[in-house]
Amino acid sequence: RKKQVAPGAMFGQTYGLGAKWMNFNSLAGPGSPAHDVDMRDAQLLYQVGPPYIGVASDMFRVVNRWTELVRAVHKEKPQLLSEMYAYQLAAADQKLPHGVVDSMMISGVDAYGEAWDYI
């Protein structure tokens, strides 16, 4: 398990989004590495949301691909969270799995996977 940010070692907050981003795999194109991600890895390594942490070169790769994908994902699912699915798809497309962290966010006191225990 990754414990430190480094090239190829990114992190994101758990959101419990599961592998729903895989519904948009076709938008990444036929040769995308995102097609090689299985259901287990999709849930363990890509089901993250903000905040995201990574070295600048990795973030640059993901964010550039994200900007290419986000409009298409939103067009297919014009709802809240479509931008997060596009981010997950971009990370998979760039072969940049994330360590899933549950200590970087608080929202609802009864929410799962949040940092309430640290307050």
Z-matrix of the N, CA and C atoms (Angstrom, degrees):
N
C 1 1.459
C 2 1.520 1 109.28
N 3 1.318 2 115.31 1 133.60
C 4 1.458 3 120.74 2 178.73
C 5 1.519 4 110.05 3 -68.56
N 6 1.346 5 115.20 4 140.94
C 7 1.458 6 119.51 5 178.02
C 8 1.514 7 112.67 6 -129.65
N 9 1.338 8 117.26 7 -1.89
C 10 1.452 9 120.28 8 -176.77
C 11 1.525 10 109.68 9 -145.11
N 12 1.315 11 115.79 10 138.86
C 13 1.458 12 120.64 11 176.25
C 14 1.524 13 108.92 12 -67.58
N 15 1.319 14 115.21 13 132.75
C 16 1.465 15 122.36 14 179.04
C 17 1.525 16 106.49 15 -160.43
N 18 1.332 17 118.21 16 168.50
C 19 1.467 18 118.27 17 175.64
C 20 1.534 19 110.51 18 -53.31
N 21 1.309 20 116.17 19 126.45
C 22 1.457 21 121.63 20 -178.57
C 23 1.517 22 114.31 21 83.33
N 24 1.321 23 117.93 22 -2.04
C 25 1.469 24 122.34 23 -179.31
C 26 1.526 25 108.88 24 -122.37
N 27 1.333 26 114.92 25 90.65
C 28 1.464 27 121.39 26 -179.60
C 29 1.523 28 109.85 27 -103.91
N 30 1.324 29 115.72 28 163.49
C 31 1.459 30 121.46 29 179.37
C 32 1.520 31 109.80 30 -136.33
N 33 1.324 32 115.66 31 154.76
C 34 1.450 33 121.96 32 175.14
C 35 1.517 34 109.98 33 -153.72
N 36 1.311 35 115.58 34 159.37
C 37 1.462 36 122.06 35 179.73
C 38 1.522 37 110.20 36 -73.64
N 39 1.327 38 116.11 37 138.20
C 40 1.461 39 119.28 38 174.73
C 41 1.523 40 109.91 39 -65.87
N 42 1.301 41 116.12 40 138.86
C 43 1.458 42 121.43 41 178.30
C 44 1.524 43 111.77 42 -127.43
N 45 1.303 44 118.06 43 -6.30
C 46 1.451 45 119.93 44 -178.71
C 47 1.523 46 112.94 45 66.98
N 48 1.323 47 116.80 46 28.87
C 49 1.460 48 120.71 47 -179.41
C 50 1.518 49 112.51 48 -82.32
N 51 1.308 50 116.13 49 -9.72
C 52 1.457 51 119.86 50 179.20
C 53 1.511 52 111.77 51 61.66
N 54 1.310 53 115.37 52 -141.82
C 55 1.466 54 121.40 53 -176.40
C 56 1.528 55 111.72 54 -108.14
N 57 1.314 56 117.59 55 24.58
C 58 1.464 57 120.37 56 -178.38
C 59 1.522 58 112.43 57 -59.43
N 60 1.323 59 116.77 58 -27.05
C 61 1.464 60 119.86 59 179.13
C 62 1.522 61 111.68 60 -60.54
N 63 1.322 62 117.12 61 -24.29
C 64 1.463 63 120.54 62 -179.15
C 65 1.534 64 112.10 63 -66.58
N 66 1.322 65 116.96 64 -18.54
C 67 1.466 66 120.37 65 176.02
C 68 1.531 67 111.58 66 -63.27
N 69 1.328 68 116.87 67 -15.59
C 70 1.458 69 121.80 68 -176.57
C 71 1.529 70 112.34 69 -109.93
N 72 1.322 71 117.60 70 11.00
C 73 1.470 72 121.62 71 -178.11
C 74 1.522 73 113.18 72 -51.67
N 75 1.302 74 117.60 73 -37.98
C 76 1.466 75 120.09 74 -176.83
C 77 1.528 76 111.48 75 -60.61
N 78 1.328 77 117.42 76 -26.92
C 79 1.460 78 121.24 77 -178.99
C 80 1.526 79 112.41 78 -70.55
N 81 1.316 80 117.28 79 -17.49
C 82 1.465 81 120.99 80 179.84
C 83 1.521 82 112.10 81 -80.54
N 84 1.326 83 117.43 82 -12.39
C 85 1.457 84 121.06 83 179.51
C 86 1.514 85 111.91 84 100.30
N 87 1.317 86 116.87 85 159.46
C 88 1.470 87 121.13 86 -173.14
C 89 1.529 88 115.17 87 -66.12
N 90 1.309 89 118.74 88 -27.76
C 91 1.468 90 119.92 89 -178.14
C 92 1.511 91 114.23 90 -97.96
N 93 1.314 92 117.69 91 10.69
C 94 1.468 93 120.92 92 -175.65
C 95 1.522 94 112.42 93 -68.03
N 96 1.331 95 117.24 94 135.24
C 97 1.466 96 120.78 95 173.09
C 98 1.532 97 113.15 96 -61.01
N 99 1.317 98 117.50 97 -16.66
C 100 1.472 99 120.34 98 177.73
C 101 1.524 100 111.16 99 -59.62
N 102 1.338 101 117.28 100 -28.63
C 103 1.467 102 121.15 101 179.04
C 104 1.524 103 112.42 102 -68.35
N 105 1.325 104 117.01 103 -18.57
C 106 1.464 105 121.60 104 -178.76
C 107 1.520 106 113.48 105 -87.64
N 108 1.319 107 117.27 106 -7.42
C 109 1.474 108 121.43 107 -178.97
C 110 1.519 109 108.82 108 -79.08
N 111 1.329 110 116.48 109 124.66
C 112 1.462 111 119.51 110 178.22
C 113 1.530 112 110.40 111 -85.44
N 114 1.308 113 116.35 112 170.43
C 115 1.465 114 122.04 113 -175.53
C 116 1.529 115 111.70 114 -58.57
N 117 1.317 116 117.30 115 -41.25
C 118 1.469 117 120.91 116 -179.49
C 119 1.528 118 110.64 117 -61.30
N 120 1.335 119 116.76 118 -50.61
C 121 1.459 120 119.88 119 -179.50
C 122 1.527 121 111.63 120 -67.72
N 123 1.311 122 117.27 121 -33.04
C 124 1.466 123 120.26 122 177.56
C 125 1.520 124 110.50 123 -58.43
N 126 1.320 125 116.32 124 -40.84
C 127 1.455 126 120.89 125 -178.41
C 128 1.523 127 112.47 126 -80.65
N 129 1.323 128 117.63 127 -35.05
C 130 1.467 129 120.85 128 -177.23
C 131 1.522 130 114.05 129 -82.63
N 132 1.323 131 117.63 130 -30.27
C 133 1.459 132 120.31 131 -168.50
C 134 1.524 133 115.84 132 -118.97
N 135 1.328 134 117.05 133 -9.85
C 136 1.466 135 118.33 134 -175.21
C 137 1.521 136 114.72 135 -130.19
N 138 1.318 137 119.65 136 -4.38
C 139 1.473 138 120.61 137 -175.55
C 140 1.527 139 110.89 138 -84.72
N 141 1.329 140 115.84 139 58.05
C 142 1.458 141 121.24 140 -177.53
C 143 1.522 142 111.51 141 -113.52
N 144 1.328 143 113.76 142 162.76
C 145 1.452 144 122.26 143 172.46
C 146 1.512 145 108.31 144 -138.26
N 147 1.332 146 117.34 145 -176.45
C 148 1.459 147 119.83 146 -178.73
C 149 1.528 148 111.62 147 -69.76
N 150 1.306 149 116.41 148 152.39
C 151 1.459 150 127.24 149 1.86
C 152 1.528 151 112.05 150 -75.70
N 153 1.317 152 114.30 151 147.81
C 154 1.459 153 122.53 152 175.07
C 155 1.523 154 107.75 153 -107.30
N 156 1.321 155 116.56 154 144.51
C 157 1.459 156 120.98 155 178.22
C 158 1.517 157 108.29 156 -132.59
N 159 1.315 158 115.87 157 131.82
C 160 1.460 159 121.09 158 177.35
C 161 1.508 160 109.58 159 -168.16
N 162 1.319 161 116.03 160 166.62
C 163 1.468 162 118.79 161 175.37
C 164 1.528 163 108.25 162 -70.65
N 165 1.316 164 116.12 163 157.23
C 166 1.462 165 121.55 164 -173.69
C 167 1.525 166 112.38 165 -56.59
N 168 1.321 167 118.13 166 -41.75
C 169 1.472 168 119.80 167 -177.25
C 170 1.528 169 111.71 168 -65.14
N 171 1.325 170 118.08 169 -38.14
C 172 1.464 171 121.01 170 177.00
C 173 1.523 172 111.05 171 -70.53
N 174 1.322 173 116.49 172 -43.59
C 175 1.463 174 119.45 173 178.33
C 176 1.523 175 110.50 174 -61.34
N 177 1.316 176 117.18 175 -39.56
C 178 1.461 177 121.34 176 178.25
C 179 1.523 178 110.55 177 -58.75
N 180 1.316 179 117.28 178 -45.82
C 181 1.469 180 121.15 179 179.59
C 182 1.524 181 111.34 180 -61.99
N 183 1.330 182 116.36 181 -48.63
C 184 1.469 183 120.14 182 -177.43
C 185 1.532 184 110.73 183 -65.73
N 186 1.316 185 116.68 184 -46.55
C 187 1.464 186 119.88 185 -175.73
C 188 1.532 187 111.17 186 -66.35
N 189 1.319 188 117.95 187 -38.25
C 190 1.467 189 118.85 188 176.25
C 191 1.518 190 111.25 189 -61.24
N 192 1.327 191 116.93 190 -43.80
C 193 1.470 192 119.92 191 179.12
C 194 1.523 193 110.75 192 -69.48
N 195 1.309 194 115.80 193 -36.83
C 196 1.468 195 121.96 194 178.12
C 197 1.525 196 110.09 195 -57.61
N 198 1.336 197 116.75 196 -45.38
C 199 1.462 198 119.28 197 -179.29
C 200 1.520 199 111.72 198 -64.68
N 201 1.318 200 117.31 199 -26.71
C 202 1.463 201 120.75 200 176.62
C 203 1.529 202 112.23 201 -75.45
N 204 1.322 203 116.50 202 -28.55
C 205 1.463 204 121.28 203 -173.58
C 206 1.528 205 115.11 204 -98.66
N 207 1.311 206 117.39 205 -26.82
C 208 1.463 207 119.97 206 -168.05
C 209 1.530 208 113.30 207 -62.73
N 210 1.302 209 118.40 208 -38.37
C 211 1.473 210 119.44 209 179.41
C 212 1.527 211 111.39 210 -66.37
N 213 1.330 212 115.92 211 -40.91
C 214 1.469 213 119.27 212 -179.49
C 215 1.526 214 110.94 213 -66.62
N 216 1.330 215 116.92 214 -41.38
C 217 1.475 216 119.96 215 178.63
C 218 1.525 217 109.04 216 -65.65
N 219 1.319 218 117.70 217 -43.63
C 220 1.465 219 120.45 218 -179.86
C 221 1.525 220 110.83 219 -64.30
N 222 1.313 221 117.24 220 -36.38
C 223 1.472 222 120.17 221 178.49
C 224 1.525 223 110.68 222 -63.93
N 225 1.327 224 115.81 223 -37.64
C 226 1.461 225 120.22 224 179.10
C 227 1.526 226 112.06 225 -77.01
N 228 1.329 227 116.84 226 -31.58
C 229 1.465 228 121.91 227 179.12
C 230 1.529 229 107.86 228 -137.85
N 231 1.325 230 116.97 229 82.83
C 232 1.470 231 120.40 230 -176.27
C 233 1.529 232 112.41 231 -77.44
N 234 1.313 233 115.37 232 66.33
C 235 1.453 234 121.61 233 -178.32
C 236 1.521 235 109.73 234 -141.47
N 237 1.310 236 114.42 235 167.14
C 238 1.447 237 121.04 236 172.51
C 239 1.525 238 108.91 237 -55.20
N 240 1.275 239 118.41 238 144.90
C 241 1.464 240 127.99 239 -179.67
C 242 1.526 241 113.05 240 88.23
N 243 1.323 242 118.83 241 -12.32
C 244 1.466 243 118.30 242 179.34
C 245 1.519 244 110.68 243 -61.30
N 246 1.328 245 117.57 244 -33.96
C 247 1.464 246 119.86 245 178.22
C 248 1.524 247 111.33 246 -67.23
N 249 1.327 248 116.79 247 -30.19
C 250 1.466 249 120.00 248 177.84
C 251 1.533 250 110.51 249 -74.79
N 252 1.314 251 117.07 250 -39.29
C 253 1.466 252 119.54 251 175.50
C 254 1.530 253 109.92 252 -61.75
N 255 1.324 254 117.00 253 -39.30
C 256 1.462 255 120.60 254 178.47
C 257 1.527 256 111.00 255 -64.55
N 258 1.331 257 117.03 256 -38.32
C 259 1.469 258 120.20 257 176.91
C 260 1.531 259 110.35 258 -63.05
N 261 1.318 260 116.33 259 -46.70
C 262 1.465 261 120.34 260 -179.66
C 263 1.527 262 110.57 261 -60.93
N 264 1.309 263 116.31 262 -42.36
C 265 1.460 264 121.02 263 177.92
C 266 1.526 265 110.54 264 -63.45
N 267 1.317 266 117.30 265 -41.95
C 268 1.466 267 121.03 266 178.32
C 269 1.523 268 111.32 267 -63.01
N 270 1.324 269 117.08 268 -41.52
C 271 1.467 270 120.29 269 178.84
C 272 1.524 271 110.48 270 -63.16
N 273 1.320 272 117.14 271 -43.33
C 274 1.468 273 120.59 272 178.12
C 275 1.523 274 110.80 273 -65.58
N 276 1.319 275 116.46 274 -39.65
C 277 1.460 276 121.30 275 178.90
C 278 1.536 277 111.19 276 -62.08
N 279 1.317 278 116.30 277 -32.57
C 280 1.460 279 121.36 278 -179.86
C 281 1.528 280 112.99 279 -93.77
N 282 1.337 281 116.60 280 6.50
C 283 1.472 282 122.36 281 -179.47
C 284 1.529 283 111.61 282 55.85
N 285 1.321 284 115.55 283 45.41
C 286 1.457 285 121.03 284 179.70
C 287 1.529 286 110.20 285 -122.69
N 288 1.330 287 116.32 286 79.41
C 289 1.466 288 119.48 287 177.12
C 290 1.528 289 110.40 288 -64.64
N 291 1.308 290 115.29 289 157.35
C 292 1.462 291 122.01 290 -177.63
C 293 1.525 292 111.06 291 -117.32
N 294 1.310 293 115.34 292 142.86
C 295 1.451 294 119.64 293 165.62
C 296 1.515 295 106.64 294 -73.14
N 297 1.310 296 117.78 295 133.13
C 298 1.462 297 122.08 296 -178.03
C 299 1.524 298 108.47 297 -93.96
N 300 1.330 299 115.72 298 121.97
C 301 1.456 300 122.83 299 -174.35
C 302 1.523 301 108.89 300 -117.24
N 303 1.313 302 116.99 301 140.78
C 304 1.467 303 118.92 302 177.86
C 305 1.530 304 111.75 303 -118.76
N 306 1.332 305 116.19 304 32.49
C 307 1.460 306 119.31 305 -179.01
C 308 1.526 307 113.08 306 -127.06
N 309 1.328 308 118.20 307 14.14
C 310 1.469 309 119.94 308 -176.36
C 311 1.525 310 113.50 309 -108.04
N 312 1.318 311 118.70 310 2.93
C 313 1.461 312 119.43 311 -174.66
C 314 1.521 313 110.56 312 -149.65
N 315 1.318 314 115.06 313 149.30
C 316 1.462 315 121.45 314 168.16
C 317 1.529 316 107.18 315 -134.28
N 318 1.305 317 115.86 316 142.93
C 319 1.473 318 119.70 317 176.06
C 320 1.516 319 108.69 318 -142.11
N 321 1.332 320 117.27 319 -81.34
C 322 1.461 321 120.55 320 179.34
C 323 1.520 322 110.17 321 -97.98
N 324 1.319 323 117.42 322 138.35
C 325 1.465 324 120.36 323 -175.77
C 326 1.527 325 112.74 324 -61.32
N 327 1.313 326 117.92 325 -22.21
C 328 1.461 327 120.21 326 -179.97
C 329 1.533 328 111.77 327 -103.28
N 330 1.320 329 116.35 328 10.90
C 331 1.468 330 120.42 329 -177.69
C 332 1.526 331 111.18 330 -73.76
N 333 1.291 332 115.08 331 142.69
C 334 1.456 333 122.83 332 178.32
C 335 1.532 334 110.53 333 -79.61
N 336 1.321 335 117.35 334 143.89
C 337 1.458 336 121.93 335 172.93
C 338 1.515 337 115.11 336 69.98
N 339 1.315 338 117.75 337 36.52
C 340 1.453 339 119.82 338 179.55
C 341 1.530 340 110.50 339 -123.91
N 342 1.305 341 116.87 340 173.65
C 343 1.465 342 123.14 341 -168.49
C 344 1.526 343 114.75 342 -89.28
N 345 1.299 344 118.19 343 25.31
C 346 1.461 345 120.12 344 -177.19
C 347 1.519 346 112.45 345 -60.06
N 348 1.317 347 118.61 346 -32.42
C 349 1.465 348 120.96 347 -178.95
C 350 1.525 349 112.61 348 -66.68
N 351 1.319 350 117.63 349 -16.56
C 352 1.456 351 121.10 350 -178.36
C 353 1.528 352 112.98 351 -91.91
N 354 1.309 353 116.37 352 -3.46
C 355 1.476 354 120.00 353 -178.63
C 356 1.508 355 110.31 354 -96.43
